[in-house]
Amino acid sequence: GAGVSQSPSNKVTEKGKDVELRCDPISGHTALYWYRQSLGQGLEFLIYFQGNSAPDKSGLPSDRFSAERTGGSVSTLTIQRTQQEDSAVYLCASSTTAGETQYFGPGTRLLVL
Amino acid sequence: SQQGEEDPQALSIQEGENATMNCSYKTSINNLQWYRQNSGRGLVHLILIRSNEREKHSGRLRVTLDTSKKSSSLLITASRAADTASYFCVTLPGSARQLTFGSGTQLTVLP
């Protein structure tokens, strides 16, 4: 079956512009996670969705970052007024439920010039 | 602060040798997972060990968990060049809903 997919795979934008990153989780997975990974670093948790519960936004670095998950499936991570320090690989993962094995997408590589 | 911390940060071995990586964490956990990340690619789940388990095997992988010491080890036997990757220890703290990743061990297996 299909795994987690993300789009676009690469995104180059200018400082100050808004970007939207998309994640399609594995069908039936109720938990969805967004992470950020800077070059050579570990993963930084951003936000977590579980079913219809309110998302855990505790990892979002600033109010320029937001995410939504429509219909319990596809999720969009939005970064407003991008800064150069936002440049990173943004990874999405899904799992059957919270705490179980996470299946990762290939990531979106964002470069803010 | 980091929940899971891997040790060593980097490890270089010859093909055929065994590689051991360690992970320490701070709070109680429900489970601990190991993931692998090849350069420029996504993360791949390797193995999950629950807090009531002490050892688990999967192919050439052996994972141990010592909840009294809040530590885990990942052993890769008969290493191959294709095992070259970053390995992350990931914990699910008992009171939290998201997994917390350490900064990883970079393993290089020389042919």
Interface residues (C-beta under 8 A of the other chain):
Chain A: Y33 Y35 Q41 G42 L43 F45 Y48 Q50 D56 G59 L91 A93 A98 G99 E100 T101 Q102 Y103 F104 G105 P106 G107
Chain B: Q2 N30 N31 Q33 Y35 R41 G42 L43 V44 H45 L48 F88 L92 R97 Q98 L99 T100 F101 G102 S103 G104
